[in-house]
Amino acid sequence: MTGPAPQPKFRRDYQPPAYRIDHVDLHVDIGEGVTRIGSRLSIARDRAAAADAPLRLDGRAMQLQAIRIDGEPVPESDYSVDAEGLTLSAPPAAFELAIEVDVDPDANTALEGLYRSGRILCTQCEAEGFSRITYFPDRPDVMATYRTRIEADAGRYPVLLSNGDRVDHGTLPGGRHFAVYEDPFAKPCYLFAMVAGDLAEVADTYRTGSGRDVALRFYTDHGSENELGHALHSLKQAMAWDEKTYGLEYDLDTYMVVAVGSFNMGAMENKGLNIFNTSCVLASPDTATDGDYIRVRDVVAHEYFHNWTGNRVTCRDWFQLSLKESLTVFREQQFAADHGSPGVTRIEQVRMLRDIQFPEDAGPNAHPVRPESYIEMNNFYTITIYEKGAEIIRMLHVILGHEGFTRGVQHYLSEHDGGAVTIEDFVTALEIANGADLARFRLWYSQAGTPVVTVRDDYAGGRYRLTLSQHTPDTPGQTDKAPLHIPFGLGLIESDGRAVDLGERSLLTLEQPEQSWTFEGLSARPVPSLLRGFSAPVRVEYDHRTEDLAHLLTHDSDPVARWEAGQELALAAMRAAVSAYQAGEALPDPTALIEAVARLLGDPPADHELLAEMLTLPTERRLADQYAQFDVDAVVASHGHVKRQLAAALQTRVEDFLTGPSAGGYRFEPAEVGRRRLNAVALDYLAAGDASGIDALCLALYHDADNMTDRMAALQALRDRPGPARDEAMAAFAERGRGHALVLDKWFSLQATSRLPGAVARVAELDADPRFDATNPNRVRALVGSFARGNLPGFHQEDGAGYAWLAGHIRQLNELNPQIAARLVTPLAEWAQVAGPRGTAMREQLAGLAGASLSPDVYEMVTRALDQPA
């Protein structure tokens, strides 16, 4: 990197702001190219601050036009401006500061602050984007009320929106108009939002439990309004659920959601005006899969739940990010379980942790749920902060019970309403509300890495003894980890399939390095069902007997433990194949797995979606995670071998799951979702087993499909099968994507993840496709992200071309959109986990990036990746 290296910020250095800002008056004058933003800030020095304390205001990519204190111009000698902000050397104790700046949203490809997305002007301020709008202390503990006036050309921008409720609007000379919004709730600047554009509107009303009518307003590009119905319905479900479950009612008169095509995140919970990535709000049977419908439902709920857990009570500083995100993710997970299959919902959460978060915990990007330092805050919007953080909240829910946990959350919100607080404040509120001591539990927030729980057991004379021991591996900057408070779900299954009644001991509490429990009065050795419900985010090491795993797969009543037994059987078969491959031997047949799955199909669960999950093999990523360094060729070959063998053995059984479109048309409801999911699994196995006539069958199913879920199932089955059927279906799908960005993203992703030969050449051709747009994060994720994360053999092509291709995109996006560029570093950062010359080639690409001029976002990710030992 050229120039001085960016310096980290440390949690230990936190100091409260020297100045308080009670009110913000914004005047946004949208012009051609340049937008002028005037701000009037009501400021008062904190009593604890020194009388001569300077006032530092953050600001980037803007031109200062005027600055006044109490109406008088500020002499140039009393302030200074640099590339990161503005400093007033010795302002009064209390004053009004007026600033005018010019910004250019059309040139803002970083998609932070005020920027253009198609014909819409919109904002994204979390984490530190407000400093691209005006000079301001861009930190979450500076909370103010906002009044926003927007002026724009009425023809080009007929819709003007901001936080809160609209209090005034009207026409102006020259074909312009204005709108004024007031938000009565003090908020940090990261929750500010503004939108201007020519948008279609879908309106509805929600009546709260107290009898207030809330106006619901959804906005999107003209022509897409018919895809907003599911999101609107989901919002009303979330509002009702939060009232019923937590006693929380919405607090404004209007709730608005705007769909934006270019957005770095999934969605943003700005107070009263949520801005959403189109992929998280638009859905119709013709454009969205069941998975998309679920994602829209849950993301809409997530952002709504933030109104209390994130907005009314927010973070003191960004080290506390998980305070708002993990609690809201857990609330979203509760909502999802109540509106779908609870078992499948939990399995999907566990799979995400296993495939993505556990490897993050084991690699160079490992960090505590509450980090101690960062260079660029955008890099800490990680699965550890969100999903592992939610698992910590889930453990608190398990430990305290539903009533105790809910009581604690209500106490937390009541005690800190309108405040910017810390994780300690949240845990303390739970303790106070329940008379609990969570001192040891707090270590979950400060220790990085995935704990390992080793299980030993023995049985003799009717007595079963279970011993659990725990340790957490070293992670960058952390060694010698202390024991954690781990709630460990346990079941004991007898030989006839019945569960032993364990009472309170169905949940063990592991707090010491090693603890033992004894269970008496058993007639035979039971089969242990371990970590039921995935009660803690840990790895379990236990020498399961093959017959015990098959027994659990058939008889366990806990969906997660039952699914996990099948995963372990499959992983055992795959590991055996890896060993044979590396020894140059014939790959063994997965006989035990085939027999266990055949028994499962003889008495399947009634929930077809759960059955589909149980039939879905562990991913290549999870197989690779079984090794300190993995052999790419061995993992790919072994995973494919086991899948083909299983598919061939079960062909006639899975054919029974094939179904056509429902007679009543597409319905998003649990039974239909399960039917379509099982149909997709059946097609996948038939394709893997090269069943006779499979290409023609998939092509027919593609053309007959009346919904995107069935259509994508056929395409996924054809994706890796060269021939006229694949060509016809892919061409038809590309045509279907014409004019619909989210459908075209699916087409790009299918191409990028195809295992057909020439993967790097294929994605390079897609680079040059005029439909590929490097400034659109969704399109980048569809092509570049899908290839690097979802095409193991293609990305790890032996000549290193996949690594070079990704590094080229990182360089390009470093200039356009540093946030997205930084997230693409992660696949290369796994170089130390990849065995042989491939790992070396990955590191060489990172070293080449380190020699370039990098944004702080990318610099932090690259240097962290290079610092790990080989």
N, C-alpha and C positions, 0 to 999 in steps of 0.2 A: 504494500500500500504506500502511496506517495503522500507526503504531508504528515502532520502529527497524528498519532493514533487516537481515536475516540477514547475518552476516559469513562470508566464505570461509575455508576451511582450506587451508594451503599445504604441499606436500611438503617444501619446504626447512625447515619449522619442526619436523620430526619430532624428538622426544626420546624415549628409552626410558623405560618406566614407572619411577617412583620406588619402587614397591612391587611385590613378586612375590606372586602367590597360587598356592600349590602344590596346594591341595585345596579342593573345594567340596562341602559337604553340604547338599542341598536337601530340604525337607519341604513338600510341596504338599498342602494340605488343601482339597479342593474342596467348597464348600458351595452353598447356594442363592443364586445371584446373586453373592455375594462368595467369592473364593478367597483363603485366607491362605497366604502363602509365607514360610517360615522358611529362612534361609540361615546356615550357619556357614562362615566363610572362614578358612583358615590363611594368614596374611599375614606377610611379612618385608620389611623395607626393603632396597632394593638398596644395595650397598656404595658405589656412586658417588653416591648421593643424600645431600643435606644432612640432618643430624640432626633438624632442625626442619621437614623437608619435609611439607606437608599431604598427605592422601590424598583424592583426588577420586574419587567413585563416581557413575556416571551413573544416572539414574532419572527416569522420566516416568510420569504417569497412575497413580500409586499413592499409598496412604496409609500413612505410617510409623506402626507400632504400638509397636515396641520396638527399642532398640539397646544392645548390651552388648559390652564388651571383657573377655575372659577371665572371663566370667560376671558382671561387675559393670555395672550401668546406667551409661551415659555421660552426664555432666551436660550440660544444654542449652548451657552456655557453651563446651563443647568441640567442638560440631559445628553446622553450619548446613544448612538445606534450602532449595532453590529449585525452580523449575519444571523444571529440567534435571538435578538431581542432589543429592547430599549430600557435604559436605566435612567431614572430621575434621581439626581444626586442627593437632594435634601428637601423633599416635598413637605408641605404643612401637615399638621396632625390630623386634620379633617378637611376634605376638599372635594370638588367635582373635577374630574379629569376628562377632557374632551379630546378625542383623537380622530383624525380622518386618514384613511389609507386607501390605496388602489390595489386591487388584486385582479389577476387574469385567470378566470376559471377555465377558459378554453385551453390554456397551456399547462394545466395542472394534471399531468398524467399519473401522479402519485396517488390520486383519488383520496387525498386527505384534505380537510378544510372544505372550501367551496370549489366545486369542479363541475364539469359538464359530463353527463351521461346521455348520449344521443341528443334529443331535443329538450332535455330536462337539466336544469341547474339544481344541484343538491349538495348537501354537506355530509361529511363524516368526521366527527371530532374525537372519538375515542381511539387511541388514548390521548394523543397530544395534537390533534388536528385543529383545535380552535386557534392555535398560534399561527395558523395560515389564513385566518379570517381577520383578526385584529390583534393589536398588542394587548396582552392580558397575562396574568399569572396562571399559566396553564397547568394547574394541579387540582386534584379532586377535593382538597380541603378548603378551597375558596368557593363559598356558596353564596349565591345571590338570586334575587328575583329578576325576571327579564320582561322587558317590553320591547317588541320588535316591530318595526315598520318596514315594509318592503314596497318598493316602487319598481315598475317594469312596464314594458310595452304590452298593452292589453291584448293585441292580436297574437303576439308570439308567446306570451306567458299569461294566459288567462287565469290560471290557477296559482295562487300565492298562499303558502302555508308556513307556519312556524309553531313553536311549542305553545301549549295552553289553549285558550279559547279566543276566537276572533271577537274583538271588541269594536272594530271600526273598519270600514272599507268605502271606496268611492272612486270616482273618475278624476283624472288630471288632464291638463292641456296636452296637446300633441299626441293624442291616442294612447296615453298612458293611464295607469290606474294604481291603486295602493290598497294594502290591507295591513291591519294592526292586530297583533296578538299579545295577550298578556298571560304569563304563567305565574300564578300566585304562590307557587311552592319554590322555596329556595333550592337551587340545584348547582352542581359544579358545571363548569363550561363544557365538559365532555358530553353532557346530555343535551346541549343546544342542537337544534336542527332547523333547517330551512329548505324549502323546495319551491321552485318556480318552473312552470311548464304548461304545455297544452296536454292535459290529461283527461282520460275518461274517469268517471266517478260511479261507484256503486255504494248506495247508502242503506243503512238499516238502523234499528234502535234496540237497545238492551235495557230492560228494566231491572234495576238492582233490587236486592232484598229489602232495602228500606223504602222502595217505591220511586226512586229517581229514574228518569229516562236519560240514558246516555246515547248521544248521537254517534253512530259508527260510520266512518267514511274511509273507503278504500279507493286508491287511485293507481292507475296504470296507463300505459300507452293505449291509444285508441285501437280497437280491434282485439284487445286481450281481456276486456272486462268480463267476458263470459267465463274466464278462468279464475275468477276471484271468489266464487260461491263457496268453495270448500274452505278457504281461509277464513271467510267471514263466519261461517258456521263454527269453525274451530275456535275462533275468538269468543263467541258466545258460550261455547262449552267451557272454555278456560275461565271466563268471568264467573260463571255459575259454580264451577268446581272450587275456585279459590274462596268464594264466599262460604261454601259448605264445609270445606276441609280446614281452612285456617281462619275463617271469619273476616276475610279481607275484602273490602268493597272498593270499587274504582272511585277516584276522588275528583275528577274533572267532569265537565259537561260533554266533552267531545273526545273521542279516541280515533286517531287517524293512522293509516298505514299507506305508505307509498312504495310501489314496486319499481326498482331501479336496475337497469341492465348491466351497469358497470359498477361493481361493488366489491371491495376486498374481502369483506366478511360475509357471513350468512345473513345477518340482520342486526339492527341496532335499536336499543330500547329507549331512545330519546323521549323525554317526558311528554306524553300526549301525542307525539308524532313519530311513530316508528318508521324507520327507513329499512326496507328489505331488499335483499338480492332477489331478483325475479325467480330464481330457482327455489326459493323458500316460501313463495306466496302464490305463484300461478300453478294451477292444476286443473286438467280436464282429462276425461278418459282417453282422449285421442293423443294427448301430449305427455301425460305423466303416468308413471308406473305406480303400483301399490306402495312401493318404497318411497316414491316422491310424495304421495298423499300422506303417508305417515310422517315424513320429514316436515311437510308444510304444517300439519296439525301440531306437531311437537314444537317447532320453532316459533309458531304464532303463540302458543301457550307460554313458551320460555320467555319471550320478550314481554308478554303481558305480565307474567309473574314478577318480572323485574320492577314493575311499578312500585312495589313495596320493598322487595329484597334487592336493592340496588339503587333505586331512585329516592324513595322517601328516606331510606337509610343507605348511605353510600360509603365508599372507601376513604379512609384518611389519606392514604398514599397508594401508589400503584403496587407496592410490595404486598398489599392486602387484596389484590385482584380476586383471589379465590374466595374472599369473604362474600362477594356478591355473586360470582359465577357458580361456585360449587353448590351453594344453597339453592340457587335458582335451577341449576341442572337437576339436582335431586328432586325438587318440586315438579319439574317437567317429567322426570322419570316416574314419579308417583302418578301423575296425570295420565301418562301414556299407558301405564299398567292398568289403570281404571277404564281405559277406553280401547283396549285391544286384548291380546292374549298375554296375561301376566308372565307366564313362563317364557314365551318367545321374546318378550320385551327384555326380560332379564338376561336371557342367553345372548341377545344381540349386544347388550352392554358389556357382558363379560368377554365376548369375542373381540370387541374393539379394544378393550384393555389388554388382552393377551397379544393381539396382533400389532398394536401400535404403541400403547403406553408402556408395557413391560420392556419392549426394546428401547424406548426412549430412556427409561430408568436405567438401562444397562449400558448406555452409550455416552458419547461426549456431551449430549444435551441434558443429561440427568440434572435435576434441580429439585429442591424442596417445593412443596405446594405453596409455601410462602418463601419466595427467593430472598437471598441476602444481598444480591447485587444484580445490576443489569447495565448494559450499554445502551441498548435500544429497547424500549418497553414493548414495542410491537412483537418482538421475538418471544415474549412470554405469554402470548395467547396460545398456550400449548394444551395438549391433551392431558398433561399432568395437572395443570391448573384447573381445568374444567372437569375432566372425568375422574382422575384420581381424587381430586378435591371432593367430587360428589360422592365417591366411595367413603371418604372420611365422614361426610355428613350422614351417609347411610349407616355407618357403624354407630354414630351417635344415636340415630333413630332406633337401632337394634338394642343398644345398651339401655337407653332411657325408656323404651317402649313408645308406641304411637302417641298416647295421651301425654306422656311426660315430654316428649320431643315437641309436640305441638304447643304445649303450655310454655315451653322454653322459648320457642320462636315468637310467640305472641308477646312474651315479656321483653324479649330483645327489641322487637319493633316498637313497643310502647315506650320503653326506656330511652331509646335512641332516635325516635322519630325526628327527622330534620337534621340529623347529625352525620358527620363523617368519622367513621370509627374503625376499629381494628379487629382482627380475628380474635384476639384475647377478649375483647368486649363481648363478642358473640358467645364464646365458650363460657365466659363468666355468667352471662345471662341464663344459659342452660343450667349451670350449676345452682344458681340462686333459685330458679324456678322449681328445681327438683331436689334440692338439698344434697347434691351429688359432689363428688370430688373427682375431677377429670385432669388432675395434674399430670399423671403419666401419659394420658391420652394426648395431651398437647404436643408430644414429641412427633406425632404424625405430621404436623405442620412444618417442622424444622429439619427433619431427616429425609434426605433423598434416597432413592433406590427402592427396589421391591424386596420386602422381607421374604425369607425362605423359612417355611415351617416344615421340619422333618418329623415324620410320624413313625414310631415304633410300637409294636403291640405283641402281646402273647396271650395265650389261652391255656388254662389248665384247671381241671376239676370244677367246672362251672364258673370260673372267675376269669374275666377278660380285663386285661390291663392295657391302658393306652397312654403313651408318653409322647408329649409334644415338646420340641425344642425349637428355638427361633434364633436366627441371625440375619443381619442385613448386610449385603456386600458393600465394600468400599465404592464410593462414587467420587467424581472429581471434586477435590477440596474437602471431602468428608471421609474420615476413617473411624474405626472403633465406635460403631453405632451402639446406642443403648437399647435395651429391650423395650418393646412397644406393648401397649395394651391392645391385644388382638382378640376380638370376639370370634369364636370358632364354632360354626354350626356342625352338629354331629348327629348321625343316625346309625343305628345298628340293625342290619337286615338279616333275618333268620333264613335258614335253608329253604323254607317253604315260601319265602317271599314276604312274610309278615314283618312289620317293623316292631322292634322292642320299644316299649313305652319308657322313655328316658325322663319324662317330666322336665324339670328345670335344667337337667343336665344335657338337654338337646342343644344348649348353647354353653360352651365352655369359655372361660375367661383365661387367656394366656397372657401373663404379665412378666413372668420370670424367664431367664434363659432356658429353663427346662421345668416342666411340671407333668405330673402323672395323675391319672384317674382310674379307679377300679370299679368294675361293674360285676355284680354277683348274681347267682341264681340262673345262669344261662345253661341250657341243655346241650349246646354245641357251640363251636366257634362261630361268631357272627361275622358278617361281611360289613366292614366299616364304610359308611357313606360320609365322606370328608368334605368339610367347608361347604356345607349345604347352603344353597341360595347364594353362594359366593359371598359369605358373610364378612370377608375382609379381602383387600387387594394384595394377596400374597401368593407366592408359589408354594405348592405342596409337594414334598418329596416323600413318596411312600412306594414300597416295592409291592405293587398290586399284582396278585396272581391273575393270569388271564381269565380263569374261570370266574373269579370274583367280579371282574369288570363286566363280563357277559351277564352275570347275575344282576348286577346293578342296572345295566342297560335294560333288562327285562322287567325288573321288579321295583326299582327305587321310585318312591312317590314324589321326590323333589325333582322338578323338571331340569334344573341346572345340574344337579349331581348325576342324573340319568344321562343327560346330554354329554357331560364331561366324561363319563365312563366310555361312551362310544368314541369320543375324541381320543382318549388314552389308548383304546384298542387300535384305532387307526394309526396313531403316532408310533406305537410299538411295531406295527407292520412296516411302516415307512422307515423307521430307524434300522430295522433288520435289512431292508432293501438297500439303504445307504451303505451299510457295512459290506454287503455282498458286492455292490457296485464298485466300491473302492478297492475291494480285494480282487476284482476282475472275475467274479463268480456270477452264475446265473441268479437273477433276482428271485427270491422265494415267493411262493403263493401266499397271500394273506388269509390262510384257511380259517384261523380263529375269528377273524373279523367277519368273514363271509358267513360263517355259521351263526355268529351272534346277531348279525343284521337279519338273517333269514328268520331267526326266532322272533325278533322284534316285529317283522312284517307278518308273522303268524298271529300276533296279538298286538296290533298297533294302538297307540293312543287315539282317542276320539278327535282330538285337536289336530287337524291336518297340517296346520302351520307348524305345530310342535314336531310332528312326524317329519316334515320337510327339513327342519333344523337338525333333527337327529340323523337324518340320512346325508347331510352335507358334511363332507370331509374337512378336516383341519386345512387351513391354507398353507401354501408353500412358505409363507412368512412365519407361521407358527412352527413348521418343521425346521426351518432354518434357525429359529430361536432356541432349538434344543442343543445347539452346539456353540462353544465359545468362538470358534471360527467355522463357517460352513462352506462346504464344497458346492458351488453353484450347480455344476453338472450332475452331481450325485443327488442333490435335492430335487431338481427338476425331473430327472429320470425316475427316481423312486416314487415321488408323488404321482406322476403319470402312470406308473406301473400299477400301483395299488388301486388307483381309480379305475383303470381299464379292467383289471381282474375282477374287481367288485361289480363293475357294470356288466361284464359278460356273465357272471354267475347269477345275477339278479334280473336279467333282461325281461324274462316273462312276468316277473312280479311287478316291476316298475311300469310295464306297459299298461297295467290296470289303472294307473293313476292318470293316464292321458285323458284329457277332456277337451271339448271344444268350447266355444263361447257360451255363456249362460243364456238361457232362453229369454230371461227378463232383461238382458242388457247389463252393462257394467254397474255393479253396486260395490261401494266401499264399505264392507261390513266383514266381521271376523271370519265367518264361514266361507265367504267368497274369496277373501284374501288367502285363506288356507288352501282352498281348492286350486287357485292359480299358482300359488307357491309350490305345491306338490307337483303340479303339471310341469313347471319349469325344471324342477329337480329330475323328474322322469326324463324329460328331453335331454337334459345335460348328460345323464348316465347313458342313454341310448346312443348319443353322439360319441361319447367316450368309448363305448364298447363297439362302435362301428356296426350298429345293428343294420340289418338289411333294409334298404329303402328309406333310411333315415333322412337323407338329403331331400328327397321328394316330399316326405312327410313334413319336415320343417318348413319347406317352401309353401306347401299348402296351408299349414297353420299360420304362417306369416300373412298370407293373402286373406285368409278367412277371419283373422283376428278383428274384434271390434273394440279393442282397447290396447293401450301401450304396453301393459304388463305382459299379455300373451304375445304381442308382437316382438318385444325384446327377448322373451324366452326363446322364441324361434331363432332370432338373430344370434343370440349368445351360443346356441347349439351349433349354428352354421359358421360361426366366426373363424374357427380354425380348420375348416374343411374346404379345401380348394375345389372349385368346380363351378359349373354353370348355375347351380341352385344358389350358391353363396353370392355369386356375382349379381344375379338377378335381384335377390333380396336386398343386398347392400345398395344397389343402384336405386331401387324403389324407395328405400328408406332415405337416401340422400335427397331424393326429389321431395319426399314428404317433409323433410327438414327445411326446404326452401321457404324462407319468410318466417320461420319460427326458430329463434336462436337456441332455445333449450332442447329442441329435438335435434338440431344440428350438432349440439354439444354431445349428445349421445352417439351420433354417427362418428364424430371424431374420436370419442373414447373407445368405441368398438374397434376402430382401425388401429388405435395406438396399443391396445392390449392383445391384438391378434398374435398367436404364436406361429403363424406361417413364416417360412424363411424370408430373410430380407427385411427384418423389422426396422432397422435403422434407416435403410434406404426409403422405406415406406413413410416413416414419420418425417423424414427430410422432404419428401415430396409434398406431404401435407403442410409443411411449413410454407411452401410456396403457393399453396392453394389460396386463391383470393378470398375465400371465406374464413381463413384463419386471421385473427386479429390479435396481435400481441399486446394491445392496450386493454383488452377485455379480460379480466381475471377468470371468468367462467370458461372462456375458450382456451386460455392457457392451462387451466386445471384439466380440462377435457383432453387436451393433446399431450402437453408436456408432463403434467402431474400423473396422468393415467399411464403413460409409458414408463416413467421412472419408478413408479410405485406398484404398478399392476402388471408389468411384463418382465418377470424375472429373467427369462432367457434372453429376451431382446435387449434389455438394458445392460445386462452383463455379457453382451456379445464379446467373444474372446479377444477380438482385436482392439477392444476399448473404444470403439466408435460411439457406443451409447453414452459413455461418460463424457466424451468430447462434445457430443451433440447437446447434452444437458448443460455442460459448462458454458457453451455458446449462448444458450438461452438465459442463463444466469447473468452473463455479461450484458446482454441486451436489456434485460429487465432491470438490472441495477441502475441503469440510466432512466428508464421509464417509470418503474414502479418498484421501489426497493423492498416494500413489504412482501410482495409476491416473490421477488427474486430470492429473498432470504429463506422463505419456506421451501424453495426448491433445492436448497443446499443439503437438506437432510439426507436424501438418498446417497449422495457422495460422502456424507459424514460417517456413513456406516462402513468405511473402508477397512477399519481394524477388525470387523466381524466377518470379512470376506477373505477366504483363504487363497493363498497363492498369488500369482502375478496380477490377477484382477484387482485385489486390494491395493497393490502397489500402484497400478494404473489410476485407480480412483484418487489416491492420495496425490499423485502427480497433477491431476486436474485441479485439485484444491490448491496445491502450491502455485499453480499458474494463476489462479484467481487471486491469491494473496498478493501477487506482484502487480495487480491492477489498482486503479483508483476506485475504491469501493465506498459505498454508502455505509453509515454506521450499522444499519440493519444487516447487510451482507458481511461486513467486516467481522462483526461479533460471531456470526455463525461459522464463517470460514476459519477464523483463528481458533475457536473452540474445538472445531473438528481436527485441526492439525495438531493441537496440543496433546491429544490422547496418545498413549503409548501403543506401539505396534503389537 
